[in-house]
Amino acid sequence: MSRNPLLSTQYTGLSGRIYTIEHVLQEDVSPPRHVYRASADGHKFILNYIHPVNFENLQDVNNRLRGNASHVCLAVDTIPDKSMFVFKHFADHLLTLAQKDLPLIVIKRILKKVLTGIAELHDWDIVHTDIKADNVFIDWQNQNDEICVDNVQLGDLEHAAHIPPGCAMIGKQAGNRMWRSPEAHARGPVNKPSDVFSFALVCICAVHKRIIFAVREDELEEGVDPLAVTIERQVSYFADEDGLNGF
């Protein structure tokens, strides 16, 4: 197997820190998506390419939150000439950690920190729009065969938006299909309640170890769009008459 030519490539951040790429985590061409693990000064970081069109928006979101959101993973540096943001590296995320036999009290502590992060966003009228279990970043240690959680932050603000009071995001299916709110599926008005709906799905996943709107291939009839099954489940699990009429 040939070695990826990007490994050992060095990029210099706006801070002057030099990052050496150690591992390619994701590299997609269309749409472009590049995520790397890098090291600098003895620490690990995540380098995340952001499309230049969205660069200033994410920078604005980070600037609004800086100093006001200790439970949200903000950029620690930028590499403007590569359109990259630099983030702290975490040991894991909730989607994988939830599959372990965590005590309920630990799960509740994690979820409380996630909810605090959402509240910090909403205090500044920023809507995440893509809340899911694998966007909850966690540092933890194994001590005497017990998982001890050190740090929890809500991350991946790439699709976050500042939505002033009285406004909403309309016309976009924001977020991942398995974690998306009904109004986001319908390209309707997305706002803070949409984040709360997605957070509720994260809670179910963390406690019951199930992504309830994930659709396996063996559950699909030929020619059926997985999105149709997801929406059908949303309606059957949570809907009431007012909700159906609104949808």
N, C-alpha and C positions, 0 to 999 in steps of 0.2 A: 504494500500500500504506500503510495507516494505521500510525502509530508506536505501538509498545507503550507503554501508559501507565506501565509500571513503570520504564522507562528514566529515569535521573536521580533516581529515588527514593533517599532517604537513610535508612539505618538506623544506630543507635548501638549499638556493642557494649558488653559489660560492662566492657571496658577503657577506655571513653570514646572510642575511635576511631570516626570517622564514615565509613561505607562508602557509596559512590555506585554504584548499579547501572548497568553499562555494556552488558551483553549478557545476554539470557535464553538459557541453554544447554539447559534442559529445564523444561517446565511441563505436568505431567499432572494431571488432575482425580481419576481413580479408578484405583488408589490415588493419593493426593496426592503429587506429586513435583515439587519446585521447586529448580532449581539455577541460580545466577546468577554471572556474573563481575562483580566490583566493583573499585573502586579506592579507595585511602585513603593519604594521605601519600606519593603518588608510587609506590605499589606496587600490584600486582594481587593479588586474593584470590578465592577461591571461597566463595560463600554457599550452604549446603546446608540445606534445610528437612528436619527430622527430625520424624516424627509425635510428638506430645507423649507418647504412651504409651512411646516408645522413648528419649525425651530423657535421662532420668536414667541409663538403662543405658549409653548411649554416653558420657555424662559420666563414669560410673564407670570404663569401659574406658580412657578418656583419662587419668584421674587415676592409675590403676594403672600406666600405662606412662610417664607423664611423667618425664623424666630417666633413663629406662632403655631407651629404644628410639629410637636415632638413625636407624634405617633404616625407621621407620614414620611415616607422615604423620599427625600429631596436630593437633587443633584448636588454633589460635592465639588464638581468641576465641570468645565465644558472644553471641547476641542472644536472650536468654531469652523476651522478650515476643513474638517472632516464631518461636520454637522453631527457631532456626537455629544452626548451627555454622559457624565461619569457618576456612578452610584456606588455606595458601599456594597460589598459582597456579603450576602447572608448564607448561613449554612443550609437552609431549607425553606420550603414554603408549606402552607397549611394543607394543600391537597395531598401531599405525600405524608406529612406528619400525622394527619388525621387517620391514616390507615393503621397506625400503631395503637396499642392499647393504652391510651392516655386516660388518667383519672378525670372524671367529670369536672372536678374543681379546677384542673389545669386547663381544660377546654374552655371553661367559663372565663378564666382569666385572659386567655388569648382573645376570645370573642369580645370581651369588654374593652381590650386595647384597640381592637379593630373598630369597634363602634365609636370609641373616643377619637380615632383618626378620622372617621367619617364626619363626626361633629366638628372637628377642627376645620375640615374642608368647607362644610356648610356654613360655618360662622363667617367665612369670607366669600360666600356665594359662589363657591366652586363645586361643581358636580363632577364626580369621578367618571361616571357612565360605563365603567368596565370592571365593576367589583366582582371578583370571583376568588375561589379558594387559593389558586396558584398566584394571585397577586397579593397575598398576605405573606410577608417575608419574616422568617423567624430564625433567630440564633438560639441554639440549645446545646446542652451538654449531657452526656450520660454519666451520672454519678451514682455508683453503687446500684447499677441496673435500673435506675430511675431517670426519667427525662426531666431535666431542669431547664426551663425556658428563661433565657437571659434578656431577650429583646424581641419585640413584635412591632412591625410597621406595615402600614398599608402602602403599597407601591404601584408602579406602572401608571404614571399620570399622563401618558402619551395622548390619551383621548379625553382628558379632563377639560372642562370648559368653565370659564367665568360666566355665570348666567345671572344678570342683575334681577332684583326683585320685580315680580310682575311679568317676567319674560320666561321663555322656555325654548328648548332645542326641538325643532320640528322638522320632519322629513328625513330623518336618519335612523336606521336600525342600529342604534348604538349598543356596543357591548357584544359579548359572546352569546351565541344562540342558547347555550345550556344555562346561562345565568341571567338572561335578559328579562326585563319587565314586560308586561303585556303592552303597555303604551309604546315601548321601544320597538316591539315586534310590528306594531301597527303604524310605525313612523309618526306617532302622535307626539304630544308635548312631553318631553323628557325633562325632569327636574329632580329636586332632592328626594321626593318619594320613590323615584325609580332606583336610586342608590339603596334605599332602605329595603325595597323588595329584594334586590340582589343580595343584600346582606342577610336577609332571612334564609335564602337558599344556602348561603355559606354556613349558617348556623345548623341547618338540617344536615349538611354534608359533614360538618365537624362532629356532630353528636351521633349521627346514625351511619356514618361512613358511606353515604349514598349521594350521587349526583342525580336527583330525581328526574331531571329533564334530559339526561343523557340517553341517546337512542342507539342501541346496538344494531348491527347489520341484520342479525337473525330475528330482530323484532319488526323489520320493515317488510311490507309486501312490495312486490315488484312495481316499480314506477312511482312509489310514494316518497315524497320529499320528507326528510327527517324533521324539517321545520314544522310541517303540518302535524306530526305526532307530538312535537313539543308543545305547540299551541293547544292541541286537543287535551293534553295533560294539564296544562295551566287552567283551562276552563273547567275540567272535571275535578281538579284538586281544590281550587281556591275560589272559583267564581260564585257570585250571587246575581240576582236579577239586575240590580243596578249596574254591576260591573259588566255584565253581558251587553246591556243596552249601551253603555259607554264605549265598549270595545267596537 
